[in-house]
Amino acid sequence: MAGGARQRTMKKTIELKIGRNRFRLPLPAAADVLNIREPEKTVSAAGFAADMDGLLASQPPGGCRVAVVVADKTRLCAYNRYLPVLLDRLGAHGAKPADTTVYIAYGTHPAQSDAESRHAYGEVFSRCRFVQHDCTDASLFTDLGRTSRGTPVRLRRDILEADRLITVGAVSHHYFAGFGGGRKLIFPGLGYRADIYHNHGLFLDRQQRTLAPGCRPGRLDGNPLAEDLAEIEAHRPADIAVHGILNSQGVVCRLMAGRGVPHFRQACQCHGRNCETGTAGGYDTVVASCGGHPKDINFIQAHKALHHAAAFVNDHGTLILFARCRDGIGSETFLPWFDMGGWDAAFDHLSSAYRGNGGTALAMMEKARRIRILLVTDLPPEVCRTMGADKSDARSAAHRVARCRGSLAVIPNASLLVRR
């Protein structure tokens, strides 16, 4: 099997995370538990420091402007532990604190509070200059032309002017871009909103009137959206890219520091070996958790796990997803697509002017047409119904599992496990 292991379990219960809590779910003896292959933890502060010393020794000397790009609170990479190490090594190689700026790569996502940033990045947030990216401020960008697929390439002027550009983030599967992290920190993470929407619009196959089949998790080649991102990256690649490999608990087990496209692909392959599985058949019922906070902090984040888990469900089967969604939907542009008059009308509107989380809405509609979706969530019942799902509570979900007569699988962390 290529990645995660499918195990016939005799356990009576399994713990599923929902937000910051856990729910003990009783399981029939015949249920399969689908887990990722847990990576060995090899990272250490000393080892990371040595890696950075080796890379920085070949970079321009001190006295230059340094831009460090990090992800937001929904995509943590042990920043509170390893950003201080990075900044310390930059200082040892001559970079002054006043010449180093940390950029939070929100893309089109809402900005987080200072308190959330302090929690995400630790003490460096108070002693370093942080920039909260604003994708709507056109004055920040320099126009560099267009990709072969017509996406405008506008990158932040201060990023282009930086002498050293360093990205730090966890590698993850992305349900239409192939993989997240890496180059996505620069774009769409620090992109202009209209350009991000144009790139995301490649998720649509307008000729076949469907979601582009090449846009799927784990695929870079033959994925029009991922290939577009590669063209944008070529305009300003990172001088150093630090790729985090996480386990199912969100713990950073390895930091792969290097540069270039081959290094990014190596990190993706490493993550894929841990998190991709080649299960031969699907299941009538799948129970899944997003992996808890922050992967279920809102529905836009939880949908990634929902998308992964749905791939394991047979047509007309049932998916039960534990997703707290403490912060609600997480987007003001998502729910309106469900009021367009159905999938075809939403597709037409999105094809003419892609915006917001329209692609996520179409993907949700497509899954809701194929399978039944039950959400154990804090979202209101009417919001669940709008999305084509039903709200459940944990006890009702447990009763349904106990009565299950068909094939059954449980995925403790569906934000990571991907069916290939």
C-alpha positions in Angstrom: 0.0 0.0 0.0 1.4 3.4 -1.0 0.7 5.3 2.2 -1.7 5.1 5.1 -2.5 1.7 6.5 -6.0 0.2 6.6 -6.3 -1.9 9.7 -9.1 -4.3 10.7 -9.7 -3.3 14.3 -11.1 -5.1 17.3 -11.0 -2.0 19.4 -14.3 -1.1 21.1 -13.8 2.7 20.9 -11.7 5.3 19.1 -11.1 8.9 20.0 -12.0 11.5 17.5 -11.0 15.1 17.9 -13.6 17.9 17.4 -12.2 21.4 18.0 -10.2 21.2 21.2 -12.2 18.3 22.6 -12.4 14.5 22.0 -15.3 12.2 21.6 -15.0 8.5 22.3 -16.8 6.6 19.5 -17.8 3.0 20.0 -17.0 0.9 16.9 -18.2 -2.4 15.5 -15.5 -5.0 15.4 -15.6 -5.1 11.6 -14.9 -1.3 11.2 -11.7 -0.3 9.4 -9.5 2.4 10.9 -7.6 4.4 8.2 -4.6 6.2 9.5 -1.6 8.0 8.0 1.9 6.5 8.3 3.3 8.5 11.2 6.6 10.2 10.2 9.6 9.7 12.5 10.5 12.8 14.5 14.0 13.8 13.5 13.8 17.6 13.8 15.6 19.5 16.5 16.4 23.2 17.1 20.1 22.4 16.8 19.7 20.5 13.6 17.5 23.2 12.0 20.1 25.8 13.0 22.9 23.8 11.3 20.8 23.4 8.2 20.2 27.2 8.1 23.8 27.9 8.6 24.7 25.8 5.6 22.2 27.5 3.4 22.8 31.1 4.6 26.6 30.7 4.1 25.9 30.5 0.3 23.6 33.6 0.4 24.6 37.3 0.0 26.4 38.7 3.0 24.8 40.6 5.9 23.3 44.1 5.6 20.6 43.0 3.2 16.8 43.1 3.5 15.3 39.8 4.5 11.6 38.8 3.9 10.3 35.7 5.8 6.9 34.4 4.8 4.8 32.3 7.1 1.3 30.9 7.1 -1.6 32.0 9.3 -3.2 30.4 12.4 -4.9 27.7 10.3 -1.7 26.2 8.9 0.7 26.2 11.9 4.3 24.9 11.6 5.7 25.1 15.1 6.5 28.8 14.4 6.8 29.6 18.1 9.7 27.1 18.4 11.6 27.5 15.1 11.1 31.2 14.1 13.4 32.3 16.9 16.0 29.8 15.6 15.7 31.2 12.1 16.0 34.8 13.3 19.0 33.9 15.4 20.8 32.3 12.5 20.0 35.3 10.3 21.5 37.5 12.9 24.6 35.4 13.1 25.0 35.8 9.3 24.8 39.6 9.6 21.0 40.3 9.1 20.0 43.0 11.6 16.5 42.7 13.2 15.5 46.0 11.7 16.2 44.6 8.2 14.0 41.5 8.7 10.3 41.5 8.0 7.9 38.6 8.6 4.9 38.5 6.2 1.7 36.6 7.1 0.4 34.9 4.0 -3.4 35.2 4.2 -4.2 35.0 0.5 -7.9 36.1 0.5 -8.5 34.8 4.0 -9.4 37.2 6.8 -6.6 38.6 9.0 -6.1 37.3 12.5 -6.0 39.4 15.7 -2.7 40.3 17.4 -3.6 37.9 20.2 -4.0 35.1 17.7 -0.7 36.0 16.1 1.1 36.0 19.4 -0.3 32.5 20.0 0.7 31.3 16.5 4.2 32.8 16.4 5.3 33.2 20.0 7.5 35.9 21.4 9.0 36.9 18.0 5.7 38.5 17.1 6.4 41.1 19.8 10.1 41.7 18.8 9.9 41.5 15.0 8.2 43.5 12.3 5.2 41.6 11.1 3.2 42.6 8.0 -0.4 41.4 7.7 -0.9 40.9 4.0 -3.8 42.7 2.3 -4.8 41.2 -1.0 -7.0 44.2 -1.9 -4.4 46.9 -1.8 -3.3 47.4 -5.4 -0.6 49.8 -4.4 1.5 47.0 -2.9 2.1 45.2 -6.2 4.4 45.3 -9.2 2.9 44.0 -12.5 5.1 41.3 -14.1 2.9 40.2 -16.9 0.7 37.1 -17.3 1.1 33.4 -17.2 0.4 31.2 -20.3 -3.1 30.6 -18.9 -3.7 34.3 -18.6 -3.3 34.8 -14.9 -2.0 38.3 -14.1 1.3 38.1 -12.2 1.4 40.9 -9.6 3.8 40.3 -6.7 4.4 42.5 -3.7 7.0 45.2 -4.5 8.7 44.7 -1.1 9.1 41.0 -1.7 10.7 41.6 -5.1 13.0 44.1 -3.5 14.1 41.8 -0.7 17.7 40.5 -0.9 16.7 37.2 0.8 13.3 35.6 0.6 12.6 32.7 3.0 9.4 30.8 3.2 8.5 28.6 6.2 5.4 26.4 6.2 3.9 22.9 6.5 3.5 20.9 3.3 0.0 19.6 3.0 -2.3 18.2 0.3 -4.6 20.7 -1.3 -7.8 19.6 -2.8 -7.4 21.5 -6.1 -3.8 22.8 -6.1 -2.2 19.5 -5.5 -0.2 20.5 -2.5 -0.2 23.5 -0.1 2.7 25.2 1.6 5.9 26.0 -0.3 5.4 28.2 -3.2 1.8 28.9 -2.3 3.0 31.0 0.6 4.2 33.6 -2.0 1.2 33.2 -4.3 -1.6 33.1 -3.5 -0.5 33.7 0.1 0.9 37.2 -0.8 -1.1 37.7 -4.0 -3.6 40.2 -5.3 -7.2 39.2 -5.0 -8.2 39.4 -8.7 -5.1 37.3 -9.6 -5.8 34.7 -7.0 -9.4 34.4 -8.3 -8.1 34.0 -11.9 -5.8 31.2 -10.8 -8.5 29.5 -8.7 -10.8 29.7 -11.7 -8.6 27.1 -13.4 -10.4 24.7 -11.1 -13.3 24.9 -13.6 -13.3 23.0 -16.9 -15.5 25.4 -18.8 -15.6 23.3 -22.0 -16.8 20.1 -20.2 -18.8 22.1 -17.6 -17.3 20.3 -14.7 -14.5 20.7 -12.1 -11.2 20.2 -13.8 -10.3 16.5 -13.3 -6.5 17.3 -13.1 -7.1 19.6 -10.0 -7.0 17.1 -7.2 -4.9 16.5 -4.1 -1.4 15.1 -4.6 -1.2 16.0 -8.3 1.2 18.6 -9.6 1.7 17.5 -13.2 -1.3 17.8 -15.5 -3.0 20.0 -12.9 -3.7 23.3 -14.7 -3.9 25.3 -11.4 -0.7 23.8 -10.0 1.1 24.4 -13.3 0.0 28.0 -13.3 1.4 28.4 -9.8 4.7 27.1 -11.0 4.8 29.8 -13.7 4.1 32.5 -11.1 6.8 31.1 -8.8 9.4 31.4 -11.5 9.1 35.2 -11.3 10.4 35.2 -7.7 11.2 31.9 -6.2 12.2 31.7 -2.5 16.0 31.8 -1.8 15.4 29.3 1.0 12.2 27.3 1.5 11.6 25.4 4.8 9.0 22.7 4.4 7.5 21.2 7.5 6.4 17.5 7.7 3.7 17.0 10.3 2.3 14.0 12.0 -1.4 13.4 12.7 -1.2 15.4 15.9 0.1 18.5 14.1 3.6 18.0 15.5 6.5 19.0 13.2 8.6 15.9 12.8 10.9 17.2 10.1 12.0 20.5 8.6 13.3 20.2 5.1 15.3 23.3 4.2 16.5 23.9 0.7 15.6 25.7 -2.5 14.2 25.2 -5.9 11.4 23.2 -7.5 13.1 19.8 -7.0 13.3 20.4 -3.3 9.6 21.3 -3.1 8.7 18.2 -5.0 10.9 16.1 -2.7 9.0 17.5 0.3 5.7 16.8 -1.4 6.7 13.2 -2.1 7.8 12.8 1.6 4.4 14.1 2.8 2.6 11.9 0.2 4.3 8.7 1.3 3.0 9.4 4.8 -0.5 10.5 3.9 -1.6 8.8 0.7 -3.3 5.4 0.6 -4.3 3.2 -2.3 -7.4 1.5 -0.8 -9.0 -0.7 -3.5 -12.7 -0.1 -2.6 -14.9 2.5 -0.9 -17.2 2.2 2.1 -20.9 2.6 2.6 -20.3 4.7 5.7 -17.3 6.8 6.7 -16.8 8.5 10.0 -14.1 11.2 9.9 -12.6 13.9 12.0 -10.7 16.9 10.6 -8.1 16.3 13.2 -9.4 18.9 15.6 -8.3 22.5 16.0 -7.2 24.4 13.9 -8.2 22.1 11.0 -11.9 22.5 11.9 -11.7 26.1 13.1 -14.1 27.1 10.3 -15.9 25.3 7.5 -13.6 26.5 4.8 -10.8 24.7 6.6 -12.9 21.7 7.5 -14.0 21.3 3.9 -10.5 20.1 3.0 -10.9 17.1 5.3 -14.5 16.6 4.1 -13.2 16.5 0.5 -10.6 13.9 1.4 -13.0 11.7 3.4 -15.7 11.8 0.8 -13.3 10.1 -1.7 -13.6 7.0 0.5 -17.4 6.9 0.4 -19.3 4.8 -2.1 -21.9 6.5 -4.3 -25.1 7.0 -2.2 -23.2 6.3 0.9 -22.9 8.4 4.1 -20.1 10.6 5.4 -20.2 11.7 9.1 -17.7 14.4 9.7 -16.7 15.8 13.1 -16.0 19.5 12.5 -16.4 22.0 15.3 -16.3 25.2 13.0 -15.9 27.5 16.1 -15.5 30.5 13.8 -18.4 29.6 11.6 -18.0 29.3 7.8 -14.8 31.4 7.6 -15.8 33.3 4.5 -18.5 35.7 3.5 -18.4 34.7 -0.1 -19.2 30.9 0.3 -22.9 30.5 1.2 -24.3 32.9 -1.4 -23.3 30.4 -4.1 -25.9 28.0 -2.8 -28.6 30.6 -3.6 -27.7 30.8 -7.3 -30.3 28.3 -8.3 -28.3 25.1 -8.3 -25.0 23.7 -9.5 -25.4 24.7 -13.1 -26.4 28.3 -12.3 -23.5 28.6 -9.8 -21.1 27.1 -12.4 -22.2 29.7 -15.0 -21.9 32.6 -12.6 -18.5 31.4 -11.5 -17.3 30.8 -15.0 -18.1 34.4 -16.0 -16.5 35.9 -12.9 -14.7 33.7 -10.4 -14.7 35.1 -6.9 -14.5 34.2 -3.3 -14.9 30.6 -2.3 -17.0 29.7 -5.3 -14.9 26.7 -6.2 -15.3 25.3 -2.7 -19.0 25.8 -2.9 -19.2 23.9 -6.3 -17.1 21.1 -4.8 -19.4 20.9 -1.8 -22.5 20.8 -4.1 -20.9 18.0 -6.1 -20.2 15.8 -3.1 -23.7 16.5 -1.6 -25.2 15.2 -4.9 -23.3 12.0 -4.7 -23.4 11.1 -1.0 -25.2 12.0 2.2 -23.2 14.3 4.5 -23.8 14.5 8.3 -21.9 17.2 10.2 -21.2 17.0 13.9 -20.6 20.7 14.3 -21.4 24.0 15.9 -22.8 25.3 12.7 -26.6 26.0 12.8 -28.8 23.4 11.2 -30.1 25.8 8.6 -26.5 26.5 7.4 -25.8 22.8 7.1 -29.0 22.4 5.1 -28.0 25.3 2.8 -24.8 23.4 2.0 -26.7 20.2 1.3 -25.7 18.5 4.5 -27.6 17.6 7.7 -26.5 18.5 11.2 -26.1 15.7 13.8 -24.8 15.5 17.3 -22.2 13.1 18.5 -24.6 10.8 20.3 -26.8 10.4 17.2 -23.7 9.8 15.1 -22.6 7.0 17.5 -26.1 5.4 17.3 -25.9 5.5 13.5 -22.5 3.8 13.6 -23.8 1.1 16.0 -26.6 0.4 13.6 -24.4 0.4 10.5 -24.9 -2.8 8.4 -22.7 -2.0 5.4 -19.0 -1.5 5.2 -17.6 1.1 7.7 -14.4 3.0 8.0 -13.2 5.6 10.5 -10.6 8.3 9.6 -9.2 10.0 12.7 -7.5 12.7 10.7 -9.1 13.3 7.3 -7.2 16.6 6.8 -4.1 14.5 6.2 -5.3 11.2 4.7 -5.8 11.2 0.9 -7.1 8.4 -1.3 -5.0 8.0 -4.5 
